[in-house]
Amino acid sequence: MKQTTTGHIKEINGPIVTIHLPGVSASEQVRVGKLKLYGEVIALQGDEATVQVYESTEMVRPGEPAERLGQPLSVELGPGLIGSIFDGVQRPLEKIFLQAGDMIPRGISPPALDRERCWRFTPEKNLESNNLISGGTRLGSVQESETVEHRILVPPEVSGKLIEIAPEGEYTLEETIARLRTESGEIKHLKLYHRWPVRRPRPYTQRLHGSEPLITGQRILDTFFPLLKGGKGAVPGPFGAGKTVVQQQIARWSNADIVIYVGCGERGNELVDVLDSFPKLQDPYSGRPLMERTLLVANTSNMPVVAREASIYVGITIAEYYRDMGYDVVLLADSTSRWAEALREVAGRLAQMPVEEGYPAYLASRLAAFYERAGQVETADCGQGSVTLIGTVSPPGGDFSEPVTSHTKEIIQTFWALSKELADARHYPAIDWVDSFSADVGVAAEWWHREVDRGWQKRRAQALAILARDAELSRIVNLVGPEALSSAQRWVLEGASLIKDGVLQQSALDPVDTFCSPKKQFLLLELILSVYDQGAELIELGVPVEELREMPVLSRLRRCKALYDSQQIDELMAFRQQALEAFSAIRSEYAQREKSAP
């Protein structure tokens, strides 16, 4: 048993409690009050500690006991994480529901991982007694789900000579599966799980440069604004612009091994929808339930504000744990604005000096430290792993100049800006191609050129140029009408419309178009731009733009995305040939007219 030191509560200010507790350390976990509410020390002055409590402090009184636990806020890392739903401090919500019903009673804290369940452990064949092992060394594996093999690793900062390792068999989390002797002679008993402080990044051997894009199946993300595995991305947008749907599409369709969804301070009805829909979704890559490679951290806006601040650290620590096993992990944080608001509230209760819009002065550094925990790394024993971090931002009124959005924009590599105007026009996903950007295009181009087609970067640049020209011409049309434009300029507007309808728009509810493979993405873009090029040449020959607009092939072109799935590449290429032949027929017709003209 850990030795504990007791003290008492001196003052209560919402979730901020001042306690007298000799010997307590900064960032140490404590229990306060008769209800034994968990909290974390955030400031020290002599024997007095300021504690942020993860639950409501109503009816807690000064003078009630306080107890130190001897460890910082930590998470349990081991088999049983996948498929689970936790709250912001890793309490298992399903287990709490079975014990206490719909409402979470204060002070309840069941273990995050099931202590009674047995897991079949298979040791590594090359491990023998007296082998030197260190943090990250693979001891064996457990089949956590049909999709995920859970690799049991020596905890970080533990090293020594292996004394013995357990044979293959069934073990609970509390049973010893290996023993080692440290340099100091201490005997360490290793189990299937260990604990790790959430605010301390897990160590790795070496940070690597990302080289492969995260494929989400969403054309505007993959083709126009790619994000590398191990990269940092943000999805800012006002209320109703579709941030949650974008994240759910990424969670379902991205080619990551593990998906972690952190609902941080979002509305309860949205999180209920996530918690209800995810267990029913099918993994498109394995055909198995999606929850077999997913875990959820749920902290709604009506839950204690301090637990909201902790929730994203819980999520990123679990993500780093699976990264250390050699997996590619995607962490979706929805939303970092609510997390920042929790920082602001706690800072206000601590009477810290506010800066921009009341946020604390350390907002930018906290955001940067969080996003810097993403990356692709070389692990001690499992090759390479990555954590791709995608956070949503909810700027009030869609103002991207507010502090959380502006600081995030300086930190991340890929910015998927959502537009309320596009959402109101029923253009989904409502990602604004003018305000969005990606710093990973050059690296992603190498992958696209190698795996799909060498024309990817050129065609992408051409499409963005047409869209930019469309924005300029649309302003002229709004002022003086389309009659002021030349035929060539009106064809630019038509080409941009084809790109918007045929490539950028993508319905999450369409069974065919909800996912688009990289090959199909490029073919759709190539098809539309080839038609645009053919039309531009015909206009130079004098063909009226109205005649081109009335071609039946254009309406079918807009619907190709939903007519052909990602497996029907040959059919899509056949339609491309038909479209080009239709334009060649017009060319031949006009050439014939010119010959017959007097």
C-alpha positions in Angstrom: 0.0 0.0 0.0 1.1 3.5 -0.8 1.7 5.7 2.3 -0.7 8.6 2.4 -0.7 11.9 4.3 -3.9 13.4 5.5 -4.9 17.0 5.8 -8.1 19.1 5.6 -10.0 21.5 3.4 -9.5 25.2 4.1 -11.4 27.0 1.3 -13.7 26.1 -1.7 -14.2 28.1 -4.8 -16.2 26.0 -7.3 -13.9 23.3 -8.6 -10.9 25.0 -7.0 -10.2 23.8 -3.4 -7.5 25.0 -1.1 -6.2 22.3 1.3 -3.7 22.0 4.1 -1.7 18.9 3.3 1.9 18.6 4.4 4.3 16.8 2.0 2.0 17.0 -1.1 3.8 17.6 -4.4 2.8 19.7 -7.5 0.6 17.8 -10.0 0.0 15.1 -7.4 -3.5 13.5 -7.2 -5.5 13.9 -4.0 -8.9 12.9 -2.6 -10.9 15.6 -0.9 -14.0 15.7 1.3 -16.1 12.9 2.8 -17.1 11.9 -0.7 -13.4 11.4 -1.6 -13.5 13.4 -4.8 -10.5 13.1 -7.0 -8.4 16.2 -7.8 -5.0 17.4 -8.9 -2.6 19.9 -7.2 -2.0 22.9 -9.5 -0.3 25.3 -7.1 1.7 25.0 -3.8 2.5 27.5 -1.1 4.1 25.9 1.9 1.8 23.2 3.2 -1.2 24.7 1.5 -2.1 23.3 -2.0 -4.5 24.5 -4.6 -6.4 21.6 -6.1 -8.6 21.4 -9.1 -11.3 18.8 -8.4 -12.7 16.7 -11.3 -16.3 16.6 -9.9 -18.8 19.1 -8.4 -17.9 20.3 -5.0 -21.5 21.1 -3.9 -22.1 20.3 -0.2 -18.4 19.8 0.5 -17.3 21.9 3.5 -14.1 23.4 4.9 -12.6 21.1 7.5 -13.4 17.9 5.7 -10.5 15.5 5.2 -8.0 15.6 2.3 -5.7 12.8 1.4 -2.6 12.6 -0.9 -2.3 9.6 -3.3 1.4 9.9 -4.1 1.1 10.0 -7.9 0.1 12.5 -10.6 -3.0 12.2 -12.7 -2.3 8.9 -14.6 -4.1 6.5 -16.9 -4.1 2.7 -16.9 -2.6 1.4 -20.1 -3.2 -2.3 -21.0 -5.6 -4.7 -22.7 -9.2 -3.6 -22.6 -8.8 -0.1 -23.8 -10.1 -0.8 -27.3 -13.9 -0.6 -27.6 -14.3 1.2 -24.2 -16.0 4.5 -23.5 -14.3 6.6 -20.8 -15.0 10.0 -19.2 -12.5 12.8 -19.0 -10.4 11.2 -16.3 -10.6 7.6 -17.6 -13.5 6.3 -15.6 -15.3 3.6 -17.6 -18.8 4.9 -18.3 -20.3 1.5 -19.2 -19.2 0.1 -15.9 -20.5 3.1 -14.0 -23.9 2.7 -15.8 -24.1 -0.9 -14.6 -23.3 0.1 -11.0 -25.2 3.4 -10.7 -27.5 4.0 -13.6 -27.7 7.0 -15.9 -26.4 9.6 -13.5 -22.7 9.4 -12.4 -22.6 9.7 -8.6 -19.8 11.7 -7.1 -16.9 9.9 -5.6 -17.4 6.7 -7.7 -14.2 5.6 -9.3 -14.1 2.0 -10.6 -10.8 0.9 -12.2 -10.5 1.8 -15.9 -9.6 -1.7 -16.9 -11.4 -4.9 -16.0 -9.4 -6.7 -13.2 -11.4 -9.9 -13.5 -11.1 -10.6 -17.2 -8.4 -13.1 -18.4 -6.3 -12.4 -21.4 -4.4 -14.9 -23.4 -0.7 -13.8 -23.3 1.8 -15.1 -25.8 5.4 -14.3 -24.9 8.1 -13.3 -27.4 10.0 -16.3 -28.5 13.5 -14.7 -28.4 13.3 -13.5 -24.8 15.3 -15.5 -22.3 16.5 -15.2 -18.8 19.4 -12.7 -18.2 18.4 -10.8 -21.4 18.9 -7.0 -20.9 15.5 -5.3 -21.5 14.5 -1.7 -21.3 11.5 0.6 -21.7 9.6 -0.3 -24.9 11.0 -3.9 -25.2 8.2 -6.2 -26.4 7.4 -8.9 -23.9 4.6 -10.6 -25.8 1.2 -10.0 -27.2 -2.5 -10.2 -26.3 -5.3 -10.3 -29.0 -7.3 -7.4 -27.7 -9.9 -7.6 -30.5 -10.3 -9.3 -33.8 -8.6 -6.3 -35.4 -6.0 -5.2 -32.9 -3.1 -7.2 -31.5 -2.1 -5.6 -28.2 1.7 -5.7 -27.8 2.8 -5.9 -24.2 5.8 -3.6 -23.7 8.2 -2.9 -20.8 7.0 0.4 -19.2 9.1 3.4 -20.1 11.9 4.2 -17.6 12.1 0.6 -16.5 15.2 -1.5 -17.4 17.2 -4.4 -16.1 18.0 -8.1 -16.6 15.0 -10.4 -17.3 14.7 -13.0 -14.5 11.7 -14.9 -16.0 8.8 -14.5 -18.3 5.4 -16.3 -17.9 4.6 -19.1 -20.4 1.7 -18.7 -22.8 -1.6 -18.8 -21.0 -4.5 -16.9 -19.5 -3.7 -14.0 -17.1 -5.6 -11.2 -15.4 -4.2 -7.7 -15.4 -2.9 -8.0 -11.8 -0.9 -11.2 -12.4 2.8 -11.0 -13.0 3.9 -11.9 -16.5 7.6 -11.1 -16.1 10.2 -10.2 -13.5 13.4 -8.3 -13.9 16.3 -7.1 -11.7 17.3 -3.4 -12.1 20.8 -2.2 -11.8 20.2 -1.3 -8.2 19.2 -4.9 -7.5 15.5 -4.2 -7.1 13.1 -6.8 -8.4 10.3 -5.4 -10.7 7.1 -7.3 -11.3 5.7 -6.5 -14.7 2.0 -7.0 -15.5 -0.2 -6.7 -18.5 -0.8 -3.1 -17.7 1.0 -0.1 -16.3 0.2 3.5 -15.4 1.6 6.7 -17.0 1.1 10.4 -16.1 -1.1 12.1 -18.7 0.7 15.4 -18.8 4.1 13.9 -19.5 4.8 12.8 -23.2 5.9 9.2 -23.5 9.5 8.8 -24.7 10.5 7.4 -28.1 13.8 6.6 -29.8 13.7 9.1 -32.6 11.3 11.5 -34.3 10.9 10.9 -38.0 9.7 13.0 -40.9 6.2 12.0 -42.2 6.2 10.5 -45.6 2.7 9.1 -46.2 -0.6 11.0 -46.2 -3.5 10.0 -44.0 -6.1 8.8 -46.5 -9.6 9.8 -45.3 -11.6 9.0 -48.4 -12.8 12.6 -48.5 -11.7 14.3 -51.7 -11.3 17.8 -50.5 -9.1 16.6 -47.7 -6.9 14.0 -49.5 -6.6 15.7 -52.9 -6.6 19.4 -52.1 -5.4 19.7 -48.5 -3.5 16.5 -47.5 -2.4 15.7 -43.9 0.5 13.4 -43.3 0.4 10.5 -40.8 1.9 11.9 -37.7 0.8 15.4 -38.7 -1.2 18.1 -36.9 -4.5 19.3 -38.4 -7.3 21.6 -37.3 -11.0 21.9 -38.4 -12.3 25.3 -37.4 -15.8 26.4 -38.1 -18.9 28.1 -36.6 -21.9 26.2 -35.1 -23.7 24.2 -37.7 -20.9 24.1 -40.3 -20.3 20.3 -39.9 -17.2 19.9 -37.7 -18.5 16.8 -36.0 -19.5 15.1 -39.2 -16.1 15.7 -40.8 -14.4 14.2 -37.7 -16.8 11.2 -37.8 -16.0 10.6 -41.5 -12.3 10.7 -40.7 -12.8 8.3 -37.8 -14.7 5.9 -39.9 -12.7 5.9 -43.2 -9.1 6.9 -42.4 -6.5 4.3 -43.0 -5.2 4.5 -39.4 -4.8 1.4 -37.2 -6.4 2.9 -34.1 -8.9 5.8 -33.8 -9.4 7.7 -30.5 -12.3 10.2 -30.4 -12.2 12.7 -27.5 -15.5 14.6 -27.1 -14.3 17.5 -25.0 -17.0 19.8 -23.8 -19.4 19.2 -26.7 -23.2 19.3 -26.3 -24.6 16.1 -24.8 -26.9 15.4 -27.7 -24.0 15.4 -30.1 -21.9 13.1 -28.0 -24.9 10.7 -27.4 -25.2 10.5 -31.2 -21.5 9.6 -31.4 -21.7 7.0 -28.6 -24.8 5.5 -30.2 -23.7 5.4 -33.8 -20.0 4.3 -33.4 -20.7 0.9 -32.0 -23.1 0.2 -34.9 -20.6 1.2 -37.7 -18.7 -1.3 -39.7 -15.0 -1.0 -40.3 -14.7 -0.7 -44.1 -11.2 -2.2 -44.1 -11.8 -5.3 -42.0 -15.6 -5.7 -42.3 -15.7 -6.0 -38.5 -17.3 -3.5 -36.1 -15.5 -0.2 -36.1 -15.3 -0.2 -32.3 -12.8 -3.1 -32.5 -10.1 -0.4 -33.4 -11.7 2.6 -31.7 -12.1 4.0 -28.2 -14.0 7.0 -27.0 -13.4 9.6 -24.3 -16.7 11.5 -23.6 -16.8 14.6 -21.5 -19.9 16.7 -22.3 -20.4 20.4 -21.6 -22.5 19.7 -18.5 -19.7 17.5 -16.9 -17.2 19.2 -14.5 -15.2 21.8 -16.3 -11.8 20.6 -14.9 -12.3 17.1 -16.2 -12.8 18.6 -19.6 -9.3 20.1 -19.3 -7.9 16.7 -18.5 -9.7 14.7 -21.1 -7.5 15.6 -24.1 -4.4 14.6 -22.1 -6.0 11.3 -21.3 -6.7 10.8 -25.1 -3.2 11.8 -26.3 -1.5 9.5 -23.7 -3.5 6.5 -24.8 -2.7 7.4 -28.4 1.1 7.5 -27.6 0.7 4.1 -25.9 -0.6 2.5 -29.1 2.0 4.5 -31.2 4.7 2.8 -29.1 3.3 -0.6 -30.3 4.0 0.4 -33.9 0.5 1.5 -34.8 -0.7 4.5 -36.8 -3.1 6.3 -34.5 -5.6 9.1 -35.2 -6.7 11.3 -32.3 -9.8 13.4 -32.9 -10.3 16.2 -30.3 -13.7 17.8 -30.5 -13.2 20.6 -29.5 -10.1 22.4 -28.4 -12.2 25.6 -28.0 -14.1 24.0 -25.1 -10.8 22.8 -23.6 -9.5 26.4 -23.8 -12.6 27.6 -22.1 -12.0 25.2 -19.3 -8.5 26.7 -19.0 -10.0 30.2 -18.9 -12.5 29.3 -16.2 -9.8 27.7 -13.9 -7.4 30.6 -14.5 -10.2 33.1 -13.5 -10.9 31.2 -10.3 -7.1 31.3 -9.5 -7.2 35.1 -10.1 -4.5 34.8 -12.8 -4.0 37.8 -15.1 -6.2 37.4 -18.2 -5.0 38.5 -21.7 -6.7 38.1 -25.0 -10.5 37.7 -24.5 -10.0 36.5 -20.9 -7.8 33.5 -21.8 -4.7 32.9 -19.6 -1.3 34.1 -20.9 -0.2 30.4 -21.3 -2.9 29.5 -23.8 -0.6 29.5 -26.8 2.1 27.4 -25.0 -0.4 24.8 -23.8 -1.9 24.5 -27.3 1.6 24.1 -28.8 2.6 21.5 -26.2 -0.5 19.5 -26.9 -0.1 19.5 -30.6 3.6 18.7 -30.4 2.7 15.3 -29.0 1.7 14.3 -32.5 4.3 12.9 -34.8 5.8 9.9 -36.5 8.5 8.2 -34.4 10.8 5.2 -34.2 9.9 3.1 -31.3 12.2 1.0 -29.1 11.1 -2.4 -30.3 8.1 -2.1 -32.7 9.5 -0.2 -35.7 7.6 3.0 -36.5 4.4 4.4 -35.1 2.5 7.7 -35.4 0.0 9.9 -33.8 -2.0 12.1 -36.1 -3.8 14.8 -34.1 -6.9 16.6 -35.5 -8.6 19.1 -33.3 -11.8 21.0 -34.1 -12.0 24.7 -33.1 -15.4 26.5 -32.5 -14.7 30.2 -32.9 -17.6 32.4 -31.7 -19.5 33.7 -34.7 -17.0 32.0 -37.0 -14.3 34.7 -36.2 -11.0 33.0 -37.1 -9.1 35.9 -35.6 -10.1 34.9 -32.0 -7.2 33.6 -29.8 -7.8 29.8 -29.9 -8.1 29.7 -33.8 -5.3 32.1 -34.4 -2.8 30.3 -32.1 -3.9 26.9 -33.5 -3.3 28.2 -37.1 0.3 29.1 -36.2 1.0 25.6 -34.8 -0.6 23.1 -37.1 0.4 22.0 -40.6 -3.1 21.5 -42.2 -6.0 23.8 -41.8 -9.5 22.7 -42.9 -11.5 25.8 -42.6 -15.3 25.3 -42.5 -17.6 27.9 -44.0 -21.1 28.8 -42.7 -22.0 30.1 -46.2 -21.1 26.8 -47.8 -23.1 24.9 -45.2 -26.1 27.2 -45.7 -25.9 26.4 -49.4 -25.9 22.7 -48.6 -22.4 22.2 -49.9 -20.9 19.5 -47.7 -18.3 19.0 -46.5 -18.4 22.8 -46.1 -14.6 23.2 -46.3 -13.6 26.6 -47.7 -10.9 26.0 -50.4 -9.8 29.7 -50.1 -9.1 29.8 -46.4 -7.8 26.2 -46.0 -4.2 25.3 -46.5 -1.7 22.3 -46.2 2.0 22.5 -45.6 2.3 18.8 -46.5 1.6 19.0 -50.3 5.2 18.6 -51.4 5.7 15.4 -49.3 2.2 14.1 -50.1 2.9 14.6 -53.9 5.7 12.0 -53.7 3.2 9.4 -52.4 0.5 10.4 -55.0 3.0 10.3 -57.8 4.3 6.9 -56.7 1.0 5.2 -55.8 -1.6 6.9 -58.1 -0.5 9.2 -60.9 2.4 11.5 -61.6 0.0 14.2 -62.8 -1.6 14.7 -59.3 0.2 17.8 -58.2 -0.2 19.6 -61.6 -3.9 18.8 -61.8 -4.5 19.8 -58.1 -2.8 23.2 -58.8 -4.9 23.7 -62.0 -8.1 23.0 -60.1 -7.2 25.5 -57.3 -6.3 28.1 -59.9 -9.7 27.7 -61.6 -11.5 28.0 -58.2 -9.5 31.2 -57.4 -10.3 32.7 -60.8 -14.0 31.7 -60.2 -13.9 33.8 -56.9 -12.7 36.8 -58.8 -15.2 36.5 -61.7 -18.1 35.8 -59.3 -17.5 39.2 -57.7 -17.8 40.8 -61.2 -21.0 38.9 -61.9 -22.5 40.1 -58.6 -21.8 43.7 -59.6 -22.7 43.9 -63.3 -24.2 40.5 -64.3 -22.8 37.5 -66.4 -23.3 39.4 -69.7 -20.2 41.4 -68.9 -18.0 38.3 -69.1 -16.5 36.8 -72.2 -17.2 33.2 -73.3 -13.9 32.1 -72.0 -14.6 33.7 -68.6 -18.0 32.1 -68.4 -16.4 28.7 -69.2 -14.2 29.3 -66.2 -17.3 29.7 -64.1 -18.7 26.5 -65.6 -15.4 24.6 -64.9 -15.4 25.8 -61.3 -19.0 24.6 -60.9 -18.0 21.2 -62.3 -15.2 20.9 -59.8 -17.4 22.0 -56.9 -20.2 19.6 -57.8 -18.2 16.7 -59.1 -15.2 16.7 -56.7 -15.5 19.0 -53.7 -19.1 18.0 -52.7 -19.3 14.6 -51.0 -22.3 13.2 -49.2 -21.6 11.3 -46.0 -25.0 9.7 -46.4 -24.5 8.4 -49.9 -23.5 4.7 -49.7 -21.4 5.0 -52.9 -19.8 8.4 -52.4 -19.3 8.4 -48.6 -15.8 7.0 -49.3 -13.6 7.7 -52.3 -10.4 5.9 -52.9 -7.3 7.9 -54.0 -7.5 6.3 -57.5 -11.1 7.4 -57.9 -10.3 10.8 -56.5 -7.7 11.5 -59.1 -9.7 10.1 -62.0 -12.7 12.3 -61.1 -10.4 15.4 -61.0 -8.6 14.3 -64.2 -12.0 13.7 -66.0 -13.4 17.1 -65.1 -10.2 19.0 -65.9 -9.9 17.1 -69.2 -13.4 18.2 -70.1 -12.6 21.7 -69.0 -9.5 21.8 -71.3 -11.4 20.5 -74.2 -14.1 23.1 -73.7 -11.6 25.9 -73.5 -10.1 24.9 -76.8 -13.5 24.8 -78.5 -14.3 28.3 -77.2 -11.1 29.5 -78.8 -12.4 28.0 -82.1 -15.6 30.1 -81.7 -18.0 27.5 -80.2 -20.6 29.4 -78.0 -20.3 28.6 -74.3 -24.1 28.1 -74.2 -23.8 25.1 -76.5 -21.1 23.5 -74.3 -23.2 24.1 -71.2 -26.2 22.2 -72.7 -24.1 19.1 -73.5 -25.8 16.1 -71.8 -22.4 14.7 -70.8 -21.9 17.6 -68.3 -24.9 16.6 -66.1 -23.7 13.1 -66.0 -20.2 14.4 -65.2 -21.5 16.0 -62.0 -23.1 12.7 -60.9 -20.1 10.4 -61.7 -19.0 10.5 -58.0 -22.2 8.7 -57.0 -22.6 6.5 -60.2 -19.3 4.7 -59.9 -17.8 3.3 -56.6 -14.1 3.0 -55.9 -14.0 -0.5 -57.5 -15.4 0.7 -60.8 -12.3 2.3 -62.1 -12.6 0.8 -65.6 -16.1 2.0 -66.0 -15.1 5.5 -64.9 -12.3 5.5 -67.5 -14.7 4.3 -70.2 -17.0 7.2 -69.4 -14.0 9.6 -69.6 -13.5 8.4 -73.1 -17.2 8.9 -74.0 -17.0 12.5 -72.7 -13.9 13.3 -74.7 -15.5 11.8 -77.8 -18.5 14.1 -77.3 -16.3 17.1 -77.4 -14.4 15.7 -80.4 -17.7 15.4 -82.2 -18.4 19.1 -81.7 -14.9 19.9 -82.8 -15.4 17.9 -86.0 -18.8 19.6 -86.6 -17.4 23.1 -86.4 -14.4 22.1 -88.6 -17.0 20.9 -91.1 -18.9 24.2 -90.9 -15.8 26.2 -91.5 -15.0 24.2 -94.7 -18.6 24.5 -96.0 -18.8 28.2 -95.2 -18.5 30.5 -98.4 
